[in-house]
Amino acid sequence: MTSYYLWSAVPALIVIGGALLAARAAWNRRRKEKETFRSIARTFGFTFSEPPNSSNFMTVIGDWEMKGTYNRIPVRIYGKRVSGQKNNSESTFVDATANCQTKCQLAITRETTLSRIGGAAFGLQDIATGDADLDRRVVVKGVPIHIVERIARNPKFQRELARLFELDGMIHVDLHGAHYRRSTVFTNEQSLRLLLEAMTRTAAALEEAAA
């Protein structure tokens, strides 16, 4: 009878053992990711931080953030788990901050059917940039129209927008700067450098166009 109960427990022990091995593998993978983030932060001269937690385990699996300047533009890079995504996975967010004094509403997104109609819900007007190729790539919305037109038709800003929107990922530009989201962990230093170059140049051009 005792041996029967022992054998009946074997499947449960196998499941528990497999779960522990999977958890251990995930822990090691996450720890290596965090080490990569720290290395990237050092390379760019950014600060790296993690929210304080009650245990080292929670710190390792938790969120993270890098901050610094690139091309003299303030940047923030951070990881955050977004509910509703597959397996509640972590996304990487990047912000390049523009310091614009002009008062207006501005939203520039990638050209999609949804983006064409989305701004209408917020009362934003669809603005043509005057560049046919750029107009095929992006949707510009905002008010007042004359201010947004002046910004969107600035040649330097148009060049940087075209360069930025050549990159993959969820990108939008507003009066606060350029913003990027990728639904995976971002650990490639060269890809990040390329992204930061495009985003900060766009933010700098936006400041000039909105001056």
Secondary structure, DSSP 4 states (H G I P E B T S, - for coil): -HHHHHHHHHHHHHHHHHHHHHHHHHHHHHHHHHHHHHHHHHHHT-EEE----SSHHHHHHS-EEEEEEETTEEEEEEEEE-TTSGGG-EEEEEEEE-------EEEEEE--HHHHHHGGGGTPEEE--S-HHHHHHEEEEEESHHHHHHHHT-HHHHHHHHHHTTS-SEEEEETTEEEEEESS----HHHHHHHHHHHHHHHHHHHHHT-
